[in-house]
Amino acid sequence: GGCNDAFSGFGFLAFLLALLDLILELQADADMGGGTGRRRREASTADGGVINPWESSVVQEAGVACYSMYRGYLNALAVEDDSPDCAKRFLCEAAEEAAQAGQLGKMIANVA
């Protein structure tokens, strides 16, 4: 049991993916004018090209921040049980790195 079992890593990953999915949905709504209540399967440009949601700087910031937090979490899990300060340091470093990704990164660091 406890926080250091293998399944807690998957739980944290699921949380980060749900958070990233929410950010993608909100970004897609903002890009399409929002408020319609209808989802399109894919957005397209005037010349018929498909818009890649990963080209958005907001989405890239969110992806980098989520990656930083997950990497820090895995590093904290790998620390021996007799050094909890080391695990806390990994999480603090991950939060600092995530916050460097921009305003959205700061929010993800605070939430995660």
C-alpha positions as CSV (number, residue, x, y, z in Angstrom):
1,G,0.0,0.0,0.0
2,G,1.0,3.6,0.5
3,C,2.0,6.3,-2.0
4,N,5.1,4.5,-3.3
5,D,3.5,1.5,-5.0
6,A,3.6,1.0,-8.7
7,F,0.0,1.8,-9.2
8,S,0.3,5.3,-7.8
9,G,2.4,6.1,-10.9
10,F,-0.4,5.1,-13.2
11,G,-2.9,7.0,-11.1
12,F,-0.8,10.2,-11.4
13,L,-0.4,9.6,-15.1
14,A,-4.2,9.2,-15.5
15,F,-4.7,12.5,-13.6
16,L,-2.2,14.4,-15.8
17,L,-3.7,12.9,-19.0
18,A,-7.2,14.0,-17.8
19,L,-5.9,17.4,-17.1
20,L,-4.2,17.6,-20.5
21,D,-7.4,16.4,-22.2
22,L,-9.4,19.2,-20.4
23,I,-6.9,21.8,-21.6
24,L,-7.1,20.4,-25.2
25,E,-10.9,20.6,-25.1
26,L,-10.9,24.2,-23.7
27,Q,-8.3,25.2,-26.3
28,A,-10.3,23.6,-29.1
29,D,-13.5,25.4,-27.9
30,A,-11.6,28.7,-27.8
31,D,-10.2,28.1,-31.3
32,M,-13.6,27.4,-32.7
33,G,-15.4,30.3,-31.1
34,G,-16.6,28.3,-28.1
35,G,-20.1,28.2,-26.6
36,T,-21.8,26.2,-29.4
37,G,-22.0,22.9,-27.4
38,R,-21.2,20.9,-30.5
39,R,-17.9,19.3,-31.2
40,R,-16.3,18.9,-34.5
41,R,-14.2,15.9,-35.3
42,E,-11.4,17.9,-36.7
43,A,-10.9,21.6,-37.5
44,S,-9.7,22.6,-40.9
45,T,-8.2,25.6,-42.5
46,A,-9.7,27.7,-45.3
47,D,-7.6,25.8,-47.9
48,G,-8.8,22.4,-46.6
49,G,-5.7,21.5,-44.5
50,V,-6.2,20.0,-41.1
51,I,-5.2,22.0,-38.0
52,N,-2.8,20.2,-35.7
53,P,-3.8,21.0,-32.1
54,W,-0.2,20.4,-31.0
55,E,1.0,23.4,-32.9
56,S,-0.7,25.7,-30.4
57,S,1.8,27.2,-27.9
58,V,-0.8,26.8,-25.1
59,V,-1.0,23.0,-25.8
60,Q,2.7,22.7,-26.0
61,E,3.1,24.5,-22.7
62,A,0.6,22.1,-21.1
63,G,2.3,19.1,-22.6
64,V,5.8,20.2,-21.4
65,A,4.5,21.0,-17.9
66,C,2.7,17.6,-17.6
67,Y,5.8,15.8,-18.8
68,S,7.9,17.6,-16.3
69,M,5.6,16.8,-13.4
70,Y,5.3,13.1,-14.4
71,R,9.1,12.7,-14.7
72,G,9.6,14.3,-11.3
73,Y,6.9,12.1,-9.8
74,L,8.6,9.0,-11.2
75,N,12.0,10.2,-9.9
76,A,10.4,10.7,-6.5
77,L,9.0,7.1,-6.6
78,A,12.5,5.7,-7.3
79,V,14.0,7.2,-4.2
80,E,14.7,5.0,-1.3
81,D,12.2,5.1,1.6
82,D,14.8,6.3,4.1
83,S,15.3,9.7,2.3
84,P,11.9,11.5,1.9
85,D,13.7,14.8,1.6
86,C,15.2,13.7,-1.7
87,A,11.8,12.7,-3.0
88,K,10.4,16.1,-2.0
89,R,13.3,17.7,-3.8
90,F,12.5,15.9,-7.1
91,L,8.9,17.0,-6.8
92,C,9.9,20.6,-6.2
93,E,12.3,20.6,-9.1
94,A,9.6,19.2,-11.3
95,A,7.2,21.9,-10.2
96,E,9.8,24.6,-10.9
97,E,10.5,23.2,-14.4
98,A,6.8,22.9,-15.2
99,A,6.3,26.5,-14.1
100,Q,8.9,27.6,-16.6
101,A,6.6,26.5,-19.4
102,G,4.5,29.6,-19.0
103,Q,1.3,30.7,-17.1
104,L,-0.4,27.4,-17.9
105,G,2.7,25.5,-16.6
106,K,2.5,27.4,-13.3
107,M,-1.2,26.3,-13.0
108,I,-0.4,22.7,-13.7
109,A,2.5,22.7,-11.2
110,N,0.1,24.1,-8.5
111,V,-2.7,21.6,-9.3
112,A,-0.4,18.5,-9.6
